[in-house]
Amino acid sequence: MKAVTVPFFISHQGCPHTCIFCDQRTVSGAPGSLPGNAEIVAKIAAWRLSAGGTPLEAAFFGGTFSALPIEVREQLLAPLQPLLASGEITSVRISTRPDHIDADTVEWLAERGVRTIELGVQSMDDAVLDSAGRGHDAASSEAAIRCVKAHGLSVGAQLMSGLPGDTPSKALRSLERVIAAGADFVRIYPVVVLAGTELARRFAAGEYCPPGIEQGVRLCKVLLHAAMQGGVPVVRIGLQADRGLNADSVLAGCLHPAFGQLVRSELYFDMLCRLTSGRAGAAPLSIRCHPSRISDCIGQGRVNLERLRQQGVSASVRPDASLLREEVVVDLFGRCIKGNVISDLYFNINEV
């Protein structure tokens, strides 16, 4: 059973500098102060009451956990040790920078219950990393991923497409490189320009223009498809639209309350188009998919069915638990036409 994550946001804590795109306090809606022992224990207890027996993991997001002074790391992890021993939580997750990971650090974290480390990779292109002020190169990210994997921990890579100097081809290559290095999962965050950042200054000066939502969806669709082909889960696409992200704080970029849904729906719409090609004007078609993919096939606000209708195809979608999550079937005149999103679609990154 997948654990429920109890998040603690330590925005910017431990970070050696601020990257051009970053304002973790706005993104998380949290001030970034370090939680005390009582606060940590109380929050986990409250989440346990509403979890209904689902396992819990504690997570520290937003800062560079492994760059914190060791006494601060001890302070944050100490109240979790009795909870780990009793089974009240099953594990700990942290986020950090690739250049603050080494064998000794990973061993120290693992001894204290950390089982997952998320790395702020952002890009695997050195020129993009340099322009973003990251302070590390792509080789550091590859080394960090391999180091975490070598110690038996799960490792995730957070990627940010659309930074200055980035291109769709570079974004795809970044994804491919973290998968090749051994990332167990990825998060994809298309750039959002936040007020008060260096990126906002460049945007206002006309030095930089981020991809909009439509372009971001097209690119992330290709990235999601590539990750699916590589067998690596994409656990999130797009920033979560928290209270701090609003018309005052977000100047441009890919922010939508259901951005990931838009991306998945676009991918499944491509599958529907392939399966219904040449069926314009035919009798209404019945489309079947796995129950978890109903909303992806229908599209937000039923947009996929409406787009098919505009192509002359009338269709309805119903669940079929016998299908794989990636399979879609069109029932046509007593026969079935089946497609698989992973194996039956192809994208040219140069056309994004």
C-alpha positions as CSV (number, residue, x, y, z in Angstrom):
1,M,0.0,0.0,0.0
2,K,1.4,3.4,-1.0
3,A,2.3,5.6,1.9
4,V,0.6,9.0,2.5
5,T,3.2,11.7,2.7
6,V,3.2,14.1,5.6
7,P,5.0,17.2,4.3
8,F,7.1,19.6,6.2
9,F,8.3,22.6,4.1
10,I,11.7,24.1,5.0
11,S,11.8,26.6,2.2
12,H,15.3,27.7,1.3
13,Q,16.8,26.2,4.5
14,G,20.3,24.9,3.7
15,C,20.3,26.3,0.2
16,P,23.7,27.8,-0.6
17,H,22.2,30.4,-2.9
18,T,19.0,31.3,-4.6
19,C,18.5,30.2,-8.2
20,I,17.1,32.6,-10.8
21,F,13.7,30.9,-10.8
22,C,13.3,30.1,-7.1
23,D,10.9,31.4,-4.4
24,Q,10.1,28.3,-2.4
25,R,8.1,30.3,0.2
26,T,5.7,31.4,-2.4
27,V,5.5,28.0,-4.1
28,S,4.8,26.1,-0.9
29,G,2.8,28.8,0.9
30,A,5.0,28.2,3.9
31,P,7.5,30.6,5.6
32,G,10.2,28.0,5.7
33,S,11.0,28.1,9.4
34,L,12.1,24.8,10.9
35,P,9.4,22.8,12.7
36,G,10.1,21.9,16.3
37,N,9.8,18.4,17.8
38,A,6.3,19.0,19.2
39,E,5.1,20.4,15.8
40,I,6.4,17.4,13.9
41,V,4.9,14.8,16.3
42,A,1.5,16.6,16.4
43,K,1.2,16.9,12.7
44,I,2.0,13.3,12.1
45,A,-0.5,12.3,14.8
46,A,-3.2,14.4,13.1
47,W,-2.6,12.9,9.7
48,R,-2.6,9.4,11.2
49,L,-6.2,10.0,12.5
50,S,-7.4,10.8,9.0
51,A,-5.3,8.3,7.1
52,G,-7.6,5.4,7.8
53,G,-4.7,2.9,8.5
54,T,-2.8,3.9,5.4
55,P,1.0,3.9,6.0
56,L,2.6,7.4,6.6
57,E,6.0,8.8,5.6
58,A,7.4,12.1,6.8
59,A,8.9,14.3,4.1
60,F,11.1,17.5,4.2
61,F,10.6,19.5,1.1
62,G,11.7,22.9,-0.3
63,G,15.2,23.2,1.1
64,T,18.6,21.5,0.7
65,F,18.2,19.1,3.6
66,S,21.7,17.5,3.3
67,A,23.3,20.9,3.3
68,L,21.9,21.8,6.7
69,P,24.3,21.7,9.6
70,I,24.4,18.2,11.0
71,E,23.0,19.3,14.3
72,V,20.0,20.7,12.5
73,R,19.5,17.5,10.6
74,E,19.6,15.6,13.8
75,Q,17.1,18.0,15.3
76,L,14.6,17.4,12.5
77,L,15.0,13.6,12.3
78,A,15.3,12.9,16.1
79,P,11.5,13.1,16.8
80,L,10.9,10.7,13.9
81,Q,13.0,7.9,15.3
82,P,10.5,6.6,17.9
83,L,7.7,6.8,15.3
84,L,9.8,4.8,12.9
85,A,10.5,2.2,15.6
86,S,6.8,1.9,16.5
87,G,5.7,1.8,12.9
88,E,3.6,5.0,13.2
89,I,5.6,6.1,10.1
90,T,7.3,3.8,7.7
91,S,10.0,6.0,6.3
92,V,11.4,9.5,5.7
93,R,11.8,11.4,2.4
94,I,14.0,14.5,1.8
95,S,14.7,16.8,-1.1
96,T,18.2,18.2,-1.7
97,R,20.7,19.4,-4.3
98,P,22.8,16.9,-6.3
99,D,26.0,18.6,-5.2
100,H,25.3,18.0,-1.6
101,I,25.1,14.2,-1.8
102,D,28.0,11.8,-1.2
103,A,28.3,8.3,0.2
104,D,28.8,9.3,3.9
105,T,25.8,11.6,3.7
106,V,23.5,9.0,2.2
107,E,24.7,6.4,4.8
108,W,24.0,8.9,7.6
109,L,20.5,9.6,6.3
110,A,19.7,5.9,5.7
111,E,20.6,5.1,9.3
112,R,18.0,7.5,10.4
113,G,15.1,6.2,8.4
114,V,15.4,8.1,5.1
115,R,14.4,5.8,2.3
116,T,13.8,8.3,-0.5
117,I,15.9,11.2,-1.7
118,E,14.6,13.7,-4.3
119,L,17.2,15.6,-6.2
120,G,16.7,19.1,-7.7
121,V,18.3,18.3,-11.0
122,Q,16.3,20.8,-13.1
123,S,18.4,20.2,-16.3
124,M,21.1,17.9,-17.6
125,D,22.5,20.6,-19.9
126,D,25.4,22.5,-18.4
127,A,24.7,25.7,-20.3
128,V,21.1,25.8,-19.0
129,L,22.3,25.0,-15.4
130,D,24.9,27.8,-15.6
131,S,22.3,30.3,-16.9
132,A,20.0,29.3,-14.1
133,G,22.6,29.9,-11.5
134,R,22.4,26.3,-10.2
135,G,26.1,26.1,-9.1
136,H,26.5,22.5,-10.2
137,D,26.8,20.6,-13.5
138,A,25.0,17.6,-15.0
139,A,27.8,15.2,-14.0
140,S,27.0,16.1,-10.3
141,S,23.4,15.0,-10.9
142,E,24.4,11.7,-12.5
143,A,26.9,11.0,-9.7
144,A,24.3,11.8,-7.0
145,I,21.6,9.5,-8.6
146,R,24.1,6.7,-8.8
147,C,25.3,7.3,-5.2
148,V,21.8,7.1,-3.8
149,K,21.0,4.0,-5.8
150,A,24.2,2.3,-4.7
151,H,23.1,2.6,-1.1
152,G,19.7,1.0,-1.8
153,L,17.5,4.1,-1.4
154,S,14.9,5.3,-3.9
155,V,15.9,8.4,-5.8
156,G,13.8,10.9,-7.7
157,A,14.8,13.6,-10.1
158,Q,13.0,17.0,-10.3
159,L,13.3,18.5,-13.8
160,M,12.4,22.0,-14.9
161,S,11.8,22.6,-18.6
162,G,11.8,26.0,-20.2
163,L,14.6,27.6,-18.3
164,P,16.8,30.2,-20.2
165,G,18.6,28.4,-23.0
166,D,16.5,25.3,-22.7
167,T,14.9,23.7,-25.8
168,P,12.5,20.8,-26.2
169,S,15.4,18.6,-27.4
170,K,17.5,19.5,-24.3
171,A,14.5,18.8,-22.0
172,L,14.0,15.4,-23.5
173,R,17.7,14.6,-23.3
174,S,17.7,15.7,-19.6
175,L,14.9,13.2,-18.9
176,E,16.7,10.4,-20.8
177,R,19.9,11.0,-18.9
178,V,18.4,10.9,-15.4
179,I,16.5,7.7,-16.4
180,A,19.8,6.2,-17.7
181,A,21.5,7.2,-14.5
182,G,18.9,5.2,-12.5
183,A,16.2,7.6,-11.3
184,D,13.3,5.7,-9.9
185,F,10.8,8.4,-10.5
186,V,10.7,12.0,-11.8
187,R,8.7,15.2,-11.3
188,I,8.4,17.6,-14.2
189,Y,7.9,21.3,-13.5
190,P,7.7,23.6,-16.5
191,V,8.9,27.0,-15.6
192,V,6.7,29.4,-13.7
193,V,8.0,33.0,-13.5
194,L,7.5,34.2,-9.9
195,A,7.5,37.9,-8.9
196,G,10.7,39.0,-7.2
197,T,13.0,36.5,-8.8
198,E,15.9,37.1,-11.2
199,L,13.8,35.3,-13.8
200,A,11.1,37.9,-13.3
201,R,13.6,40.6,-13.9
202,R,14.7,39.0,-17.1
203,F,11.1,38.5,-18.2
204,A,10.2,42.2,-17.5
205,A,13.3,43.3,-19.4
206,G,12.4,41.2,-22.4
207,E,15.4,39.0,-22.0
208,Y,13.5,35.9,-21.4
209,C,10.1,34.5,-22.4
210,P,8.8,31.2,-20.9
211,P,6.7,28.7,-22.7
212,G,3.0,29.2,-22.2
213,I,0.5,26.5,-21.1
214,E,-0.2,25.2,-24.6
215,Q,3.4,24.9,-25.5
216,G,4.2,23.4,-22.1
217,V,1.5,20.8,-22.5
218,R,2.9,19.7,-25.9
219,L,6.4,19.3,-24.5
220,C,5.3,17.6,-21.3
221,K,3.2,15.2,-23.3
222,V,6.4,14.0,-25.1
223,L,8.3,13.9,-21.8
224,L,5.6,11.9,-20.1
225,H,5.5,9.5,-23.0
226,A,9.3,9.0,-23.0
227,A,9.2,8.3,-19.2
228,M,6.4,5.8,-19.7
229,Q,8.5,4.1,-22.4
230,G,11.4,4.0,-20.0
231,G,9.3,2.5,-17.3
232,V,9.9,5.4,-14.9
233,P,6.8,6.9,-13.1
234,V,6.2,10.6,-13.4
235,V,4.7,11.4,-10.0
236,R,3.9,15.0,-10.7
237,I,3.6,17.3,-13.7
238,G,3.4,21.1,-13.0
239,L,3.5,23.0,-9.7
240,Q,0.7,22.5,-7.3
241,A,-1.5,25.6,-7.4
242,D,-1.2,26.6,-3.7
243,R,-2.5,29.8,-2.2
244,G,0.8,31.6,-2.6
245,L,0.6,31.1,-6.4
246,N,-1.8,33.8,-7.7
247,A,-2.2,36.6,-10.1
248,D,0.1,38.8,-8.0
249,S,2.9,36.2,-7.6
250,V,2.8,34.4,-11.0
251,L,3.9,36.6,-13.9
252,A,4.1,34.0,-16.7
253,G,4.7,30.3,-17.5
254,C,2.9,27.0,-17.1
255,L,0.6,27.3,-14.1
256,H,-2.8,25.6,-14.2
257,P,-4.6,23.9,-11.3
258,A,-4.9,20.7,-13.4
259,F,-1.8,20.9,-15.6
260,G,-0.9,17.2,-15.2
261,Q,-4.4,16.3,-16.3
262,L,-4.1,18.5,-19.4
263,V,-0.9,16.7,-20.3
264,R,-2.3,13.2,-19.8
265,S,-5.5,14.0,-21.6
266,E,-3.5,15.3,-24.6
267,L,-1.6,12.1,-24.7
268,Y,-4.7,10.0,-24.7
269,F,-6.4,12.2,-27.2
270,D,-3.6,11.4,-29.6
271,M,-4.3,7.7,-29.0
272,L,-8.0,8.3,-29.7
273,C,-7.3,10.1,-32.9
274,R,-5.1,7.2,-34.1
275,L,-7.8,4.7,-33.3
276,T,-10.7,6.7,-34.8
277,S,-8.9,7.9,-37.9
278,G,-11.1,7.5,-41.0
279,R,-14.2,6.9,-38.9
280,A,-15.8,10.4,-39.5
281,G,-19.5,10.1,-40.1
282,A,-19.8,6.5,-38.8
283,A,-22.2,5.4,-36.2
284,P,-21.4,6.4,-32.6
285,L,-18.3,4.6,-31.4
286,S,-17.9,3.0,-28.0
287,I,-14.5,3.6,-26.5
288,R,-13.2,1.5,-23.6
289,C,-10.3,2.2,-21.3
290,H,-9.0,1.3,-17.8
291,P,-11.2,2.9,-15.1
292,S,-8.3,5.0,-13.9
293,R,-8.0,6.6,-17.4
294,I,-11.7,7.6,-17.9
295,S,-10.9,11.3,-17.2
296,D,-7.8,11.2,-19.4
297,C,-9.8,9.8,-22.4
298,I,-12.7,12.2,-21.9
299,G,-10.6,15.2,-21.3
300,Q,-11.1,18.1,-18.9
301,G,-14.6,19.5,-19.5
302,R,-15.1,16.6,-22.0
303,V,-12.9,18.4,-24.4
304,N,-11.5,15.3,-26.1
305,L,-15.0,14.1,-27.0
306,E,-15.8,17.5,-28.3
307,R,-12.7,17.6,-30.4
308,L,-13.6,14.2,-31.8
309,R,-17.0,15.4,-32.6
310,Q,-15.6,18.4,-34.5
311,Q,-13.7,15.8,-36.6
312,G,-17.0,14.0,-37.3
313,V,-16.6,11.3,-34.8
314,S,-19.3,10.7,-32.2
315,A,-18.1,8.6,-29.3
316,S,-18.7,7.6,-25.7
317,V,-16.2,6.3,-23.1
318,R,-16.8,3.5,-20.6
319,P,-14.5,1.7,-18.2
320,D,-13.1,-1.8,-18.7
321,A,-11.0,-3.1,-15.8
322,S,-9.6,-5.9,-17.9
323,L,-7.5,-3.4,-19.9
324,L,-4.1,-2.2,-18.9
325,R,-3.8,1.4,-17.8
326,E,-2.2,2.3,-21.2
327,E,-4.7,0.5,-23.4
328,V,-7.6,2.0,-25.3
329,V,-10.1,0.0,-27.3
330,V,-12.6,1.2,-29.9
331,D,-15.5,-1.1,-30.6
332,L,-16.4,-0.9,-34.2
333,F,-19.0,-3.0,-36.0
334,G,-18.5,-6.1,-33.9
335,R,-14.7,-5.9,-33.9
336,C,-12.2,-4.3,-31.5
337,I,-9.4,-1.9,-32.4
338,K,-6.9,-1.8,-29.6
339,G,-4.1,0.7,-29.0
340,N,-1.4,1.1,-26.4
341,V,-0.3,4.6,-25.5
342,I,3.2,3.5,-24.7
343,S,4.0,1.3,-27.8
344,D,1.7,2.7,-30.5
345,L,2.5,6.4,-30.4
346,Y,5.5,8.2,-31.7
347,F,6.5,11.8,-31.2
348,N,9.1,14.0,-33.0
349,I,10.6,16.3,-30.4
350,N,11.6,18.7,-33.2
351,E,7.9,19.3,-33.9
352,V,7.1,20.5,-30.4
